[in-house]
Amino acid sequence: MSELTRPVAPAGGAGPTGRVVAADGAAAVARWCDRCGGSVADGAHAACAAARSLEPPRWCATCRRRMKVQVVPAGWSAVCVEHGERRG
């Protein structure tokens, strides 16, 4: 007989507070723009925010690694080798 478990929310993803949840469950403050890879301290990244409403992230907001991104008709997935997968 198989054991039932609760589904786990996908790791990663910044909330409205700018906090990112890593694959290990630890919270970290996003330091990098997930679209251009630039520092969030450099400014508001308004163009990046507008583009992110239409396309998936390309950079990990925690470690600034380039993520492996796959886009399918049902959505997208982006994988950071250090912090895991994000889906949208």
C-alpha positions in Angstrom: 0.0 0.0 0.0 1.4 3.4 -0.9 1.6 6.2 1.6 -0.2 9.5 0.7 1.8 12.7 1.1 0.9 16.3 0.8 1.9 18.0 -2.4 4.9 20.3 -2.0 4.9 23.8 -3.4 7.7 24.3 -6.0 10.9 25.7 -4.7 11.8 29.2 -5.7 9.7 32.2 -6.6 9.7 35.7 -5.1 6.8 36.9 -3.2 5.6 40.5 -2.8 8.2 41.1 -0.1 11.0 40.2 -2.5 11.9 37.1 -0.5 12.9 34.0 -2.4 12.4 30.4 -1.1 15.3 28.1 -2.0 15.0 24.4 -2.7 16.0 23.5 0.8 13.2 25.7 2.2 15.4 28.5 3.5 14.3 32.0 2.7 16.7 34.5 1.2 16.4 38.1 0.0 16.5 38.4 -3.8 19.7 40.3 -4.7 19.6 39.9 -8.5 17.1 40.7 -11.2 15.6 37.4 -12.5 15.4 38.7 -16.0 18.6 40.6 -16.7 20.9 39.3 -13.9 21.7 42.8 -12.7 21.7 43.9 -9.0 18.3 44.9 -7.6 20.1 47.7 -5.8 20.8 49.4 -9.1 17.2 50.5 -9.5 13.6 49.5 -10.1 14.2 47.5 -13.3 10.9 48.7 -14.7 11.6 47.3 -18.1 12.4 43.9 -16.6 9.2 43.9 -14.5 7.2 44.6 -17.7 8.9 41.9 -19.6 8.6 39.4 -16.8 4.8 39.6 -17.0 5.1 37.9 -20.4 8.2 35.7 -20.2 9.9 33.3 -17.6 12.9 34.3 -15.4 16.3 33.7 -17.0 18.6 34.3 -13.9 18.4 32.9 -10.4 17.5 35.9 -8.1 19.4 34.4 -5.2 22.8 33.4 -6.7 22.8 35.0 -10.2 23.3 31.8 -12.1 21.8 31.4 -15.5 18.8 29.0 -15.3 17.8 26.3 -17.7 14.4 27.5 -19.0 11.8 25.4 -20.8 8.7 26.9 -22.3 5.7 24.7 -23.1 2.1 25.6 -24.1 0.9 25.0 -20.6 3.5 27.2 -18.9 7.2 27.3 -18.2 9.9 25.8 -15.8 13.2 27.3 -14.9 15.9 25.3 -13.0 18.8 26.7 -11.0 21.4 24.0 -10.3 21.8 25.4 -6.7 18.2 26.4 -5.8 16.0 24.1 -7.7 13.0 24.5 -10.0 10.4 27.3 -10.4 7.2 26.9 -12.5 4.8 29.3 -13.9 
